[in-house]
């Protein structure tokens, strides 16, 4: 009856539970010997099922956003773009629920409920308030990113960024950058473009790019490396050879040269008691 759910899986769990909402009461009545009438009544209640359908839909969209925020080689500007796209989607969702006939194209379980129980369509606009609350939470939680918007625009597309919005120490170099005929014709974007800039001519802009590129916008890399430690800190760790340990550590790292011999020598030194 209980299974530990991974933090990225609640959306799938809700979708599957909603898909079985007709079979679950039958299972409870036929299989469970204790009184399950309260649970069965809930799972046959239209208002409860509609709430669960909306929860499954919105959680699915949040899970999709979470997946977009994972992965390596993503800069702060990439994460900011994903977040902005989701905020735009929330506006679309809110407008859809405010119509006389709500647009449920992006809410499949809610659309299924409307087909099975047409009378529930009148109560669908109530979810507009929930979406507005979610919008406010995003605005509050990511307000630091909004203050960085001019810097993110400069990092993403320096040739079209407004010079007057940038810090004074970068404005002169930006004038030279946007007036350079060679750089103006380049099709590269992001890190690939900034690598073209000579350090002697654009030292401040190069420092700015390094600060933006090295900024951690997600804890994904740290969490994935901690997960990889489970393969090292296992019951069989006393059987690990230096070569195996080296390969395991490389799985969690990208573009990092590990001096395994130095690590082994460090571990073999006598440890001073505390």
C-alpha positions, 0 to 999 in steps of 0.5 A: 500500500505504500511505496517511497516515491522519488522526488521527481516522480509525484507527477507520474504517480498522480497520473497513474492514480487518476487513470485507475480512479475507477478501479481503485474503489473496486479493489478496496471493496473486494480486497481490503477487509476493513471499512474503506467506504470513506475512501471509496466515496471520495474516489467517486466524488466528482469535485474530489476527482476534478481537484485531483485531475488539476493537481495531476496536470499542474504537477506534470507541468512542474515536473517537466520544468524540473527536468529542463533544469537538470543536466550538465553544461547549462549556464544561468542564462539557460536556466533563466530561459526555462523559468521564463518559459514556464511563467509564460505558460502559467499566463496561458493556463490562467487565461484558458481557465478564465474563458467561458469554455475553458481551454483544457488542451494542456490539461488532459485529465481535466479534459477527461473529467469534463467529458465524463461529467459535463456539469463540472465545467462550471467549477473549472474557473476556480483553478485560476486563483491557484495558478495566480498563486503559483505565479506569485510564488515564482515571482517571489522565489526567483526575484534574484534572477529578475534583477540579473536580467540585464546581465543575462541579456548581455551574456546571451546576446551581447550584440543586441544588448542595450549598452545603457543598461549595463554597468559603466565599466563595461559600456566602453568595451561594449561600444567597441564590441558592437561596432566590430565588423568581424564580430557583428557577422559571427553566428555563434552564441553564448560561450562560443561567441565569447571565446572569440574575444581577445583578452587584451582588447576586452579584459573586463568583458572577459572577466564578466563572462567568466563570472557568469559562466562559473555561476551555479544556478542548480545543485544538479551536479552536486546531487549527481556526484553524491549519488555516484558516491553510493557506488564507491561507499558500498559494502564491497568498497574494500574490494575496490582497486585503484583503477576501479575507483578512478573510473567510478570517480570519472563517471561523476565528473566532466572535463576534470583530470583526476590525479588518482595516485596523489589521492591514494598517497594522501590516503596512505599517510598516517592519520593524526588523531584528533 
